[in-house]
Amino acid sequence: MTAPQMNTAQQGNCDCRERPPRRSVRRHRRRAAQTFLALAVTLAASSIRAHEGPEHVIDELTAAIERTGPSAELLFCRALEYRALRNYERAEADLRRAIEFHDRIELVARTELARVLVKRGQDDEAAKHVDAMLARHGDPKPDYYCELVALKGEIAFDRRQWQIAAEQFTAALETRPEVSWFILRSRAQSHLPNQTEQQIAGLRAGIAATQSPVLLRELCDTQIAAAEARLSPGPLGRGAGGEGAAAAVESVLVSNSSEIAEAKKIIASELAASRFQSAWLIRRARVRRLTGDDAAARSDLQAALAELEPRIHPERPDVALVIDRGVCFALLDDVAAARRDLQRATWAHAPEWMLTSLTTALADRTAPTAVGDDD
C-alpha cells in the first residue's frame, strides 16, 4: 500500500517536503530496529552497502544466509527489505522463521509481523499478535511499547474505527513524537464530528515537537479542508458557495477566517522556498477558489500541471505526483482524466489516506466517461 520505490532520476526530481510520510517512517523504523538489535555488525559482515536498493540488499542477505546459515537478525533484515518492496508474503515468511529462534529480537520481529499482517489484510490475526504482546509485556517500555500501541491504532484505522484509532495514536504519542502518528491521528479525527480544532491543535503540537515540514503541509491541508467544508466551492467559473451576493459574502468571510489566513502564510512561505511548487500551487488554487478568485485559481492549476507532466515517469510514475495531477484535473473539471489518475494510483497500491485529496476533489463531480477507460 505504500508508494512505489522511485528510481534514481525520480529521486533527484522530488521535493522531500512533498513526499508522503511513509518512506521516512520506514527509514526511521529501520534505523531504530538496527540500533536496538545491534544489527550494524551483521550488516557490515554481509558487506551490505547503505546506498543499494532493496533488491541488492536482499541478494546480499540471501548469500549471507546460504554462507553462514539463517539467523534471526539476517531473516529480520531481509523481511524489512521485502516489506520495502511490498512483497508481504515473503516478509511474513522470513519473520515467522526469525521468531522461531526465540532470541533477543523476538519481540520486535513479532511487532513487524503484525505490521505485515495488516498490509496483507489480516487485521484480526494482527490484532491478536499485538494484544498478546501487550499482555506479555504489559509495562510501558519506551523502546517498543509505543510501537505496539500505535500498531493497534493502525489496525483500528484500517477497520475505520476512527475514535479508537485516534485514542491509540494519542497514547503512543505520549511516549514518542512520531510524524506518521500525528498524521494518522489527524486523519482519524477528520472522520469524527467537531474535531477540527483538536486536529489543528494536535498538528501544531507535532510541528513544535518535530519541526517536520510534512506536518506543516498536513496543517495547511487541514485548514483549507475546514474552510471548504463550510463553503463547498463549486466548479471553476461557476461561482462558489451559492449565487450572487450571498456567495460573495461567504467568500469574504472565508478569506478572512483564521484558518485561511494561516494557510495563506504557509503557502506563500513554501512557494518562495520550494524548488518544485506544484503541490503548493494546488493548495493556493484551492484557497483562491474559496475566496472567489476563479481566474487566478485556474492559472495556478495550469502552472501546476505544466510542472507535473514532465516529472511523471510514463512507466514508473511517482504515485504522489499522479495524485496531485489528478487533483488538478478534477479542480479543472476534467473528470475523466482525474479518474484515470485515481485508477493509476490505486493500481500502484497508494494507501487510502494518500488518495483522500483526489477522491474528495472528485466527490461532487460526475464523470462523462467510465472509470475503466484508460490509455
N, C-alpha and C positions, 0 to 999 in steps of 0.2 A: 504493500500500500504506500510505500514511500516513493518519492520521485526517482526516476532512473538515474544511474550514475552519469555524470557529464564527462564527455571526452575532454582532452587537453585544450582543444581550441575553444570549447564552450566555457570551460572554467576561466579562461583568460578574458572572456567577454561578459562575465557575470559580476554584477554588483552584489557583494556578500550581504549587504543590508537588505536586499530584496529576496534573499533565499528563504524558503520555509525553514522552520527551526529544526526539523527532524535530523538533518545531516549533522549540524553542530552538536545536537544532543547525542547522536550516535558516537561521535568522536569523544565527547566528554565521558560517556559511559565506558567506552573502551579504555580511555586513559585511566579512569578511576579503577576499573577492574584490574588493569595491568599493575597499577600501583599497589592495590590491596593484595593481589595474589603474587606479587614479585615475579611477574611473567617476563620482565625485560630480559632476564638471564636466558630463559628458554628461547625467546625470540632471537636474541643475539646468537645463541648457539646454533640456531637453524639458519643463520645468515639471511634473515628477513630484513629487507630494507623498507623504511617507512614510506618512501616515495612510490612504491609499487602498488598497483591496483589489486583488488580483492582476488582476481583470478591467479595472479602471480604468487600472492601470499598463500593461497590455497595449495598451489603446486609445491611450494617450499615446505609447508606444514605436512602435506601428504608424504613428501620424500623423507622428512624427519621421522614421521610415524613408521614408515617402512624400514628406516635405518635403525631406529632405537626401540621400536615398539610403541604402542599407544600409551599415552599418559593423560591424566585429567586435564593438565594445562594445555597440551597440544590439541586435544579434541575440543576444549573450550574455545581456544583461539580460532580454530578452523570453523567452528559453529558461528562465531561472530562474523567471519568473512562470508559464510554462506548467507547469513541474515542480511548482510550489506547488499548481496546480490538478489535478495528476495527469494532465495532458494530455501524456503522454510522447512521443507520435508527433510533435506539433508542436515539442516541446522538442528532440527529436533532429534534426528538420529544420533548426531555427534554428542549432543547434550545429554541424552539418555545414557550413552556409553560413559561419558565423563562422570555422571552421578554414581555409576556403579563402583567407582574407585573409593567412594566414601572417605575422601581426604579433605584437606582444608578448603577446597573450593566448592564443596558440595552445595553449600547454601547459595552462593552466587550463581552456580550452574542451574540450580532449581529455579531461581528467580528468572534467569534468562530463558529457561524452558517455558515457564509460564507466559513470558512475553511473546515467545514464538507461537505458542498455542493460541494466543489472542490473534496473532496475524493469520493463523490458519482457520480462524472462525470457530475455534473450540473453546468458547468462553467458559462453559461450565467446568470443563476439566482444569482450565487455567485458574478459575476461582478456587477450586478445591486445593490446588497446589499452594496458592497464596495463603488461604485460611490455615492449612496445615503448618506452613512455615511460621505464620504469626503465632499459632498456638504453641509451637515447639520453641520458638524464640520470642516469648511474649514481652520481655523487657525491651524498651526502645534502645536501639543501637544506632548511633548516627551513621555508621558506615553502610548499613544496608536496610535498616528498619523503614526509613522513609521511602526507599525504593519499593518495598512491598506495599506500603500504604498507597503510594502513587499508582502502582500497578492495579490495585483494587479500583482506583479512580478511572484508569484506562478501560478496565472491563465494564464498569458502570457506564462510562461514556459510550462504549461500543454498543451497549444494550439500550442506549437512550434513556438511562436513568439519571436525569440531569441533576437532581438535588443530591443524590448520593455521590455522584461524580464530583460535584463542587465541594462537598464536605470532605471527601477523601483527599482531594488536591490541597485544600486548606490545611488539613492535618499534616500532609507531607511537607508543605512549605514552612511549617513551624520549625522544622529541623534544618531544611536546606533551601535556599532561594534558587530554584531551577527554572530557567526560562520557559521550557515547554510546559511545566506545571502551571505557571501563571497564565499561559495562553489557553491551555485546555480548561482551566477553571473558568476563565472569562467566556470561552465558547459554551461551556455548560450553562453558565449564568444567563447567557443570551437567550436560552430557551425557557427561562423561568420568568414569571411576571414580576415587574417592578424591581429589576435587578441592575438597571443601567448605572445608577450611582455607585453600587458596590463593584460593578465591573471596572468602572473608571478609577475608583479609589484603589482597587487591587492592582491594576496595571501601573498606576503611578508608584505604588509601593514597590512593585517589581523593578521599575526603572531606577528608583532610588537605590535598591539593593544590588542591582546587577549592571547598571549603565548600559543595558542592551539596546541596540538600535532596532532589533526585531520587536521588542516590546513597545518601543516608540511608534513603530509602524502599526502595531495592534491597537494602541491607544488612539491613534488618528482614525483608524478604520471604525473603531467603536463609537467615536464621537460623531463621525459622518453618518453611520448607520442609525444612531439615535435620532439625528435630525431628519433623516429620510423616513423613519418610521412615523414621525409626526406629520410630515408634509406630503409624502408619497408623490414625488415628481412624475409628471407624465413624459411621453416621448419628446425628444428634442424638437423644438419648433412648434409645439402644440400647447405651450403653457405649462405651469407647474401648480399642483395642488388645487386646481379648480379653474374658474373662468373670471376674467375681468378684474375688478377692483379687489375682490376677496383674495384672489391668487396673489396679487401684488402685495397686499397687506401681510399675507402669510410669509411671502418670500422675505420681506423686510424683517419680520420677527425672527425667522430662521437665521438670516445673515447676521443678526445682532445677538444671537444666542451665545452662551459661554462655550458650548461645545464647538460650534463652528469657528468662533474667534480663535480658540486654541488650535484647532485643526489647521486653520489658515497659516498660523505662525509656524507650525511644524512643517507644513508643505513648502512654504517659502524658504525656510532654512535648508531643507533637504534638497530642493531643486537647485539651490545655489551651491551646494556641496557635492552633489552626486554626478558621477560621470555618466551613468545611464539613468535616464529620467522618466522612462515610460510609465512605471508604476506610480510615480508621484504626479505625473501629468494626468493619469486616470483619476487619481484622488482629487486633484484640483478641478477636473471636469465635473466630478460628482458634486463638489461644493458649488460650482458655478451653475449647475442645473438647479440646485436647491434655491439659489438666490435669483433665479430667473434670467441669468445671462447665458442663453442658449447658444448664441453665436460663438462666444468665447469657449464654451464647453465643447462644441463641435471641433473647433480649431485645436484644442488640447488633445482630443481623442484622435484626430487625424495625425497629429505630430507623434503621438504615442505609437500608432500603427506603423508609421514610417520608420521609427526606431526598432520596433519589434520584428518586423518582417525579415530583415537580413540576419537577425540574431537567432532565429529559429531554424535549427538544422532540419532538412527535409526528411532524413531517415532516423536521426536520434534527437528528437526535439526535447528541449528542457521544458518539463511539464508546467513549471511556474510561468514561463513565458507564454505557453499555449493558452493557459487560463487567462492571463492578462489580455492577450489578443482577443479571446472570446468575449471578455467583458467589454472591450472596445466595440466589437461588432454588435453586441447586444444593446449598448447605450446609443449606438448609431442606427438602431433598428434593422440591422442586417441579421435577422433572427436565424436564418438558415446557416449562415457562416458561423454564428455563435454556437449553435447546436452541434455543428461538426467539430468545433474545438472542444466542446464539452465531451463529446464521444471520444475524441482522441485522448483527452486527459483521463477519462475513465478507463480506457483500454490500457493506459500506462500505469494503472493502479494508484492514481492520486487519491490520497485519503479524503474522506468526506469534508473535513474541516477546511482543506485547501480549495475544494470545489464550491464552497459556500458563496463566494463573491460572484461566481459565474451563474450558479443556479438562482441566486437572488435576483441578479440582473435580468434573467430570462423569465422570472416568475410571472410577470404580468403581461407577457408578450405572446402572441400566437404565431407559430412558425408557418410560413407559406409552403414549406416542403417537409417531407418526412424526416424524422431524426436519423434514420438509417442511410439517407443519401449522403454519399461521400465521394471524394475524388478517387 
